[in-house]
Amino acid sequence: MPNLRRLLNAAVLGAGALAALAAALPRPAAAQPAWPSQPVRWVVPYPAGGGTDVVARTLAQAISPALGKQVVIDNRPGAATIVGADTVAHSKPDGHTILTADTATLAANPSLYRKLPYDPARDFVHVGMIARFPLILVANPNFPARTLKEAVDYARKNPDKVNFASPGAGSPHHLAMELFMEQTGIRMTHVPYKGAAPAVQDLLAGQVDLMFLDLAAGQQNVLGGKLRALGSATPKRLAALPQVPTVAEGGVAGFEAYAWQGVVAPAGTPQPVVARLNAELVKALKQPEVQKRFEGIGVEPVASTPDEFAQYARSEAERWGKLIRAKGITVD
């Protein structure tokens, strides 16, 4: 019996030691659920049918087969993208909700609004850039200047009498014109509209003189002779409008301005999910049919890594924020 008792005690002690050892060993990580496990919601902070919507739908259609789940567009327009951005900022960070984030969302709004319901630096993770909308300076056909230089000279001789339209205060189009005035030393009167469509309508009717308009919205009117293009805010002439000089060629050295956009997800979205999303977007942006669709609406496809997009967005926020503060531009 004593021998048996010693054996039982040794067995108990050995089991305890083994249990302690097992507890001390690192446990294998729990398997991550497969992603995506449901349709991916792509929030577009603009109405259906516009350029931003077309870009998102084109890419959603291109990446859905590779993901094995449908990417569904959810249009949430309003308040300079704030409605859509707020929706995504407070969504579950599991990779099933993403957002088209643009110049307004990430670069301009933080300086235009005293209080935002989202923080671009804390609430999002950058997935990748997807597109740039080249801007062109256009005039109604009755405007007396036929070239960029003539337009600058005319505005200089008539301070505050020349007016320009924009889709809204603080929009990329408005900020581009503020930058143009700063670099040329001219003063013009801003006429903000609620969206590009009514602004273009009044420009065509001669109610306003000038406007920076994205190529996607202005190309057909320029080609049809309904609007006069004075210059493109791009480093090189646009392939769609090779006859139109750049603003820099017109005498404003180094001038460049775009409306741009990319994709972000809620902060905390797993890095492997971000990497997969980025890889699929980059592949889609290289597809000939996607590039052809973008070209048809005057949009440049732009692929990037998540870090490149984050760096670009920060530099744009610094650039436009400085201008906004210097000009005292506010929208609330």
N, C-alpha and C positions, 0 to 999 in steps of 0.2 A: 504493500500500500504506500509506504513512504516514497518508494521509487516512482510509483504511478503519479503521486501528488506532485513530485518535482517535475515530472514530464509535462503534466497539465499546466503547471505554473510557467514553465519555459515556453509552452505553446502560446499561452495568453500573452506573455511578454513579447514574444516574437511577432504575434499578430498586431499588437499595439505599435511596435516599432515599424512594421510594414505600413500600417495605416498612417503613422506620422510621416514616414518617408513619402508615401503617395500624396499626402496633403501638401508636402513641401515642393513637390515637383510641379513645374509649370503645366497648366492645363491647355489642351489644344483649343485654339480659338473656335468659337461657334461658327458654323458655316453661314456665310452671308446668303440671304435669299437671292434667287436669280433675279437679275434686273434686265429689262423691265418685266414686272409681274402683272402689269395692267396697262391700259392705254396711257400714253404720256400727254399731259395737257400743256399746250404751248400758248401762253397768254400773249396776245398782241394788243398793246395799249392804244390802238387806233381802230377806226371803223373798218368794216369789211369793204373790200374793193379798191382800196388805195395801194400805193406802192409798197408800203411796209407789209400790208396784209398779203400781197402777191408774193413777196419775197419769202415770207414765213410759210405760206401754203406750198410754194414750189419746193422748198427744202423739206418740209414735213412729208410731202409725198415721196421725195427721194430717199429719205432715211427710214421710213416705216418698214419696208421689206427687210432691211438689214437688222433692224431691232426686233423684228418678229411681233411687234405690237403696233397698233395704229397711233400716230401722232395727231392729236386732235387740236385744231385751232380754236381758241376761246378769245373772242374780241372783247376787250374791256377798255373802251375809249374813255377819255375824260381827264381834265385838269393837267394838261401837258405831260401825259403818261403816268401821273401820280396814282390814278385809280388802279391801273394794272400793276404798277410797281409795288404798291401797298399789298395787293392781293398775293403776289408771289413772295414778298418779303416775309409774310406771316404764314406761308404754306409749309406743310411737312417736308423736311429736307431729305426726301428719299429718292430723288431723281425723277419723280413722276410729274413734277410741275416745273416748267421753265418759262423764261420771259424774253421777249425782244426788248433789249435795253438800248437806248440811243443817246444822241448828243444831249437831249433834254434830261433824260433819266439820270445819267451818270455825270454829266459835265456842267450843265447850266442850272438845273433846279436847285442844287445846294446853295448857290449864290443868289438866285432869284427869289427864293422863298425864305422867310424868317424861320419857319418851322415846317419840316417835312415829316410825314408819318413813317418814313423809311430812312435808313442811313446807307448810302451807297458803299461806304467803306466797311460797314459791319454786317449788313443784312444780306449780301450777295456773294457768291463765288463766281468768278468769270469762267465761262465755258469757251468762248472764242468769238472773234469778229466774223461777220458774215457779209457785210455790204457797205459801200459808200455811194451816196447820192451826189454826183457833181452838181455844183451850183453855177448858174449863168446869170449875168446881169442883163436884164431885158428892159426895153422901153416900149411904150405904146407908139404906134406908127405916126402919131401927130406930134410927138416930142421933137423939138427943133434940132436936137443933136443927133448926128448920124454915126458918130464914133465915140469911143470912150473918152478920148481927149476933149472932144467938143462938149461932151456931157459934163465933164469936170469943170471946164472953163465956164460953161453956162451956169452951173450951180454956184460957182465962185462969184460970179457977177450978180447972182440973184439969191443971196443967202436966205434960207428958210422958205423960199417961194417954191422950190421944187419939192414935190412930195413923193414918198415911196411907200409901197404896200408891203405887208408881211402877213403870214398866216396867224400871227399872234405875237404879242410882246415876249421877248426872250427866246423866240424860235431861232433855229440856225440861220434862217433867212434874214431875220431882223439883226442878229448879232453880226452876220457877214457885212451888212450895210453899215452898222456902227463901226466896224473895223475899217471899212472902205472910207468912211468919212474921216476917221482918225488919221489914216495914212495919207489922205489927200488934202486935209485941212478945210474941207467944205462943210456946210451946214444945210441939212434938208429936214423936212417935216415927216415924221413917222405916222402912217395911217395903219394901225393894226386891224386885222379882220379875225373872224372866228373860223379859221381854216383857209387852205389855199384856194379852194374853188371860188368863193366870193371875191377874194383878192384878185384872182386872175380875170374874173368876169369884169370887174371894174377897170382893170388895167386894159383889157381889150376894148372897153367902151370909152377909154380916154379919161376916166374919172381920176386916175392917178397916173403919175409919170413913169416911175421906175419900180423895179422889184428884182431882188435876187430870187430866182426860182430854180428848183431842182430840175435837172434835165428830164427826169421821168415825167414831170408835169408840164414842161415847157417846150419839149422837142418838136411836137407836131405843130404847135402854133408858130414856132420860129420857121420851120421848114415850109409851112403854108403861107408865110409872109404876113401873118396876123400880128406878130410881135417882132421887134427888131432886137437881135442879140448884139450887145456891145462888147461882151467879154466873158470868158469862162474863168471861174475862180480855181483853176487847176494848174499844175506845173507845166503841163503840155496841152496842146490843142486836143479837143475831143474828137474821137474818130467819127462820131455821129454828126458833128458840126465842124468839119475841118476848115471851113471858111471863116470861122469865128476866132479872132485872136484871143489869147489869154489876157487877163487883167494886167498881168505883169508886162506883156508885150505892149499894152496900151499906155504904159508909163508908170504903173504902180508896182514898183519892184518888190518881188518876194510875196506878193499877195496870194493867199491860198485859203480856201474855206470849203468844208464839206458838211453835209448831213451824213452821219454814219450810224451804224447799228451793229449790235452783236447779240449774243445769247448769254444770259446769266441764270443761275439757279439759287435757291435759298441757301444761305450760309449753313454749313454743316452737311451739305450733300456729300456723300462719300466720294473720295478722290477717284477710285476706279470708275465710278459712274461718270464723273466729269470727264475723265480721260476717254472713255468710250464714246460719250456724246461728241466730244471734240473731234475724235477720229472719224466718226460718221459724217459730221458736218463738213470736214475738210475734204473727204472723198466726194461728197455730194457736190460741193462747189467746183470740183474739177470735171464733173460730168458735162459733156457737150450740150445736152439738152437743157441743163440748168443754166449754163452760161448763155445759151441762145435766148432763153426766156428772160434772163436779166438784161441782156443787151437790148431786147425788144422794148423794155420799159425804161431804158436809160440808166440802168444801175450797174455799178462795178462789183463783181464778186470779190470778196477779200477774205482769205483764210488766214488764221493765226493760231498760235498756241494759246492756252489760257493765260500764261504769264505775259505774253506779248499784248494780248488784249487788255489785261489789267494795267500794264504800263502805259499803253496808249490812252486809255480812259483817264488815268491820273494826269497825264500831261495835258490832255484837252480840258480837264476840269481846272487845272491851274491857268491855262491860257485864257479860256473864256471867263473864268471867275474873276481874273484880274481886270478884264475889260468891263464886265458887268459892274464891278465895284467902282471902277474909275468913272463910269458914265452914270452911276447912281440908278441903274435900271432895277425896278422891283415890279412884282406883279401881285403883291398882296399887301 
